[in-house]
Amino acid sequence: MNPGAILSARGINLQFGGVRALSEISLDVLPGEILAIIGPNGAGKSAFLNCISGFYRPQAGEILFEGKPITKLAPHKIPRLGIARVFQNIELNTGMTTLQNLMAARHIHFRSNFLAGSVYFGPGRREECRQHRVVDEIIGFLDMEPMRHQLVGSLPYGSRKRLDLARALALEPKLLLLDEPVAGMSRDEKQDMARLITEIHQQRQIPIVIIEHDMATVVDLADRIVVLDFGIKIAEGKPEEVLRNPVVEKAYLGEDFSY
């Protein structure tokens, strides 16, 4: 275990009936890095993120965030610790505007209680203005001003993916989990999303764990790569080392491994 890691997983075993999804998975996420987790379909990548997020509870092993165990925490408690996730399938309220979606994500940071916000106009109003300033900064940072008041249901796919990323930032994460952030995007949209992720990483110094099949995106973004295959970690290291590993190439037979 690296004592400086922001997140450490040790000996994670996850099983569904007779199917083992993860077997003895151990890894560290270091401050300020982008760690990519790759592997063929069904390798256990999203299952591992689900263990971090509290949606799955492994049968064995432990996950520590900032040195404290989180393996048994309920899913709704994980974001309050500072772990935000962007899911592979976009999870937005399509009947609300961009602004409303981002304000909804700020609820865990509201300081005034319900009574103060509903009865005493002054404190509630000041709190709302404070949260609006945070959201306004995110909208500007991610170049989302034109879509501020648009209903999410009317936005194109690429804009929704950008909003999903913005909503994760609205949680003020200490660790960002990205599950296939460029899936389904055009080449230009992929490049734009990679640029946004790079800017978030460089300007906000947020460590990022990214799951991605697009190897060009992985090579551009990742400081380190962990490779899973059938729930087993088969490689770990720098991108140029891992992607030339014969074991990794074999695991990707039949997959798009060009980069």
Secondary structure, 3 states (H helix, E strand, C coil): CCCCCCEEEEEEEEEECCEEEEEEEEEEECCCCEEEEECCCCCCHHHHHHHHHCCCCCCEEEEEECCEECCCCCHHHHHHHCEEEECCCCCCCCCCEHHHHHHHHHHHHCCCCHHHHHHCHHHHHHHHHHHHHHHHHHHHHCCCHHHCCCEHHHCCHHHHHHHHHHHHHHCCCCEEEEECCCCCCCHHHHHHHHHHHHHHHHHHCCCEEEECCCHHHHHHHCCEEEEEECCEEEEEECHHHHCCCHHHHHHCCCCCCCC
